[in-house]
Amino acid sequence: MRIACTISGGFAGLVKECRIETASLEPPERARVESLVEESGLVESFERFSESARDEKQFDVTIDRDHLIVHVVCDESCVPKPAKPLMAYLASHASPAR
């Protein structure tokens, strides 16, 4: 599984990126990431933004599960509740974009 995530916006407007190839992770971490993806419920692509949200982070996430690709673009308010732990994980592993 491959995951690519870009996080932008927020108060400071910084852009961060995270790329994860689960095959290259240690078995416990690989299981954790794959579990987060499964529990997220992200099985269909979508784009959603809150009209009232300001200064929120925006997530652009692509999950490639052996060529079954899901692409999600949304702000913090529109992240489905089951996907919040996955987004938090990706945010914690993101670094400033070049």
N, C-alpha and C positions, 0 to 999 in steps of 0.2 A: 504494500500500500504506500502511496505517495501523497503527502499533504503539502500544499503550498498556501501560505497565508500572508496577506498584507493587511496591516492595521494602520489606518490613517485617521486624521482628524483629532478630535479632543481639543482641550483648551489650548495646548501648545502647538497643535497642528503637525506633530512629528509623524514620520512614516517609519514603520518597523516591518520587518519581514521574518518569516520563519519557514523553513523547508525541512520536512521530515520524510525520511525513507525508512519505513519500519523494519525492513530487512537488515538494515545496518545497526539497529539497536540491540542492546543486550536483551535476552529473553524476558526478564521481568518488566522492563520499560516498554518493550514491544507489546506485551500483553496489555499493559496499562493503556497505551495509546489506542490500540485496536478496540479495547473495551469502551473507551471514551467515545470513539467514533460510532460504534454500534449503539451505545446508549443515547447518543445525541439525536437519533431519529432522523438524521439528515440523509434522506434517500432520494429526494428530488431537488433539482436546482430551483432557485428562486432569487428574486431581488425585491427587497422591501425596505422602506424607510419611513420613519415617523415624521409627520408633518410638523409636529410641535417640538421635536428634539433639536437642541442647539448644543454645540460644543461636545457632541458625543463622538465616541470612537466609531469608525466604520470598519467592518470586517469584509474582506474579499477572500474567500476560502475555496480552494479546489481540492477535492478528495478523489483520488484515482485508485479504485479498488479493482485491480486487474482489468483495466479498460472500461469499467463501469464508473463514469465520471459524474460527480455532483459538484455544481458550482453555486455557491451561496454568496450573495452580496447584501449586507444589511447593516443597520446601525445597532448600537447597544440595546435600544428599546425593542427592537424587532427580532432579537435572537430568541428562538424558541427556548422555553425553560429547560427541556432536557439537553439542549446543546450548550448551555452556559458553562458547565464544567470543561467541555472541550475547548471552548473559546478562551476560558481562563488559562488552560494549559498552554494553548498556542501563544497567548499574550505573554506568558511567563518565559517562553522560550524564544521570543522574537528579539531581534537586535536591529539597531538603526539601519535603514536602507542606504545603499550606496548611491 
